[in-house]
Amino acid sequence: MKKHTVTAAIAGLLVLTSAVPALAADAKPATGIQVWVDGKKEAYNIAPIVRNKQVLIPLRQLASSLGIPLDAKHVTFNTARQSTTIRYDQATVVLVSGNPEAQINGIKVPLSTSPILTKQGVTYVPVDVVKEAWGKQVMWDPASQTLQIGVSNKDKVVEILKSFETGDTKAAEAWISKDQYIQHNPSFASGKDALLQAISQSKGANVLVEIQRVIQDGNHVAVHYKKSIAGKTSIVFDIFRFDSNGKIVEHWDNMQDSAPNNPSGHTMIDGTTQITDLNQTETNKTLIRKFVDDVLVGKNRAALESYYNGDQYTQHNPLFSDGVSSLKQALTAAGQGASFGYDQVHMVLGEGNFVLVVSELKSPKGTSAAVYDLFRVENGKIAEHWDVVQEIPAKTEWKNTNGKF
C-alpha cells in the first residue's frame, strides 16, 4: 500500500503559483498552528492559514517535507480553466482555483472552502481534499491549534494484518479502540486484549500474510488475502469498522482452507486487483444486491443470464469452471430435489468495480455457514467472482456473544 498517496495532489496544486492570477482577497497566516503528518511534526517556514474556520495547507512546504515527485503522468494543468488534474492511486481529482468544489472520479465533492493563491504567491488547499480524495484521516483541534493528517484506514488495516508476521502489536495498539472493540470471530473473546494476545503469540510462528485486495466503503474496510501458518494456507476476508476518530471498533471475518486450482486453472485468490469505476460504486452495489436476491437467494433464478455478458465469466471458486453455463449447471444441480438458496444477506460493501456480499447459508440439517462473495463488475455485468465459505460453530463453542454477523 502507498503511505503517501496525498503527495501527488499537493504537487499538482503547486503549479498554480505561476499560472493563476492571485485572488483579490489575501488570507492572513495564523500563528501557532502545529501540523503533524503520519505522526511526524512538520516545520513550516510559511504558516498554514485559517479561512471560514477551515485550515488550508501551504502546499510547497508540505510537498517538500513529503518528498513529492512532479511529473506529467500524475499532474496536468489547464490554463484556460485555471484547474489542476491529479491522477494518482486509483483517483482522478480536478481542483479549480477559487472553486469550493472538487471533482473526484467524476463526482462533484464540496470542499470546506476554495483553494487560494495569495498576492504573495503562496498556494494553499483546504485540507479536506486529502480526506475526500485519498481517505487520509484529518483532525483539526482549534483549542490546541493542532492539525493531524494521518494514515488512511486502508493502511491501518494492512499494518495490523501484516503485524501477524512479526508479532509486533504496535499497529493494533495504535489503531484499535481501547474500550469499544466488538469481535465477531467466534474463536476470539471480544475486546482489544484478545487480539493483541493473538498477534503477540504469532511471533516466530512462521506466519505469512499476502494481501491481494483492499476496498473501502464509508467507515468499513474489507481485505481479501492469503494467510499461511507454518505452511498451511487459508484464504481470508476481514472486515473492519472505524469510528469517526479513525479507530477500529468492530471486526468480522471468514476463512477457508486454500484449495487446488479449479477446473479453469484459477486459484481462490488470483485474478484482477485494480479498483476502477469509483463513480459507479453505488450502481454496482445495487446490481450485485439484486443478483444475490434473484439468483443466490432464489427469488428469480430465470434472470441469471441477464447479469452476465454472454458466457464470459471468470470463476475462482475451487469447484467450478469459468463461464455462465458452468454456474447455471451448478445451481441447477444444487437445487435438485431440495430447497437451495442463501438464507439471509447481512452486508453489502463496495468500492468501484468490486462488491463484497456477506451472507448466511443454512443447510437442511440445520447447520449454518457464512459466505463471503466478492464480485467484479465490468460495464454493468458480472465479470469475475471469488468466495470463502466457513461453517459457523455451535454457540456452545463461541468465545464471545456477538454472533458471526
Secondary structure, 3 states (H helix, E strand, C coil): CCCCCCHHHHHHHHCHHHHCCCCCCCCCECCCCEEEECCEEECCCCCCEEECCEEEEEHHHHHHHHCCCCCCCCEEEECCCCEEEEEECCEEEEEECCCCEEEECCEEEECCCCCEECCCCCEEEECHHHHHHHCCEEEEECCCCEEEEECCHHHHHHHHHHHHHHCCCHHHHHHECCCCCEECCCCCCCCHHHHHHHHHHCCCCCEEEEEEEEEEECCEEEEEEEEEECCEEEEEEEEEEECCCCCEEEEEEEEEECCCCCCCCCCCCCCCCCCCCHHHHHHHHHHHHHHHHHHHHCCCHHHHHHHEECCECEECCCCCCCCHHHHHHHHHHHCCCCCCCCCEEEEEEEECCEEEEEEEEECCCCCEEEEEEEEEEECCEEEEEEEEEEECCCHHHCCCCCCCC
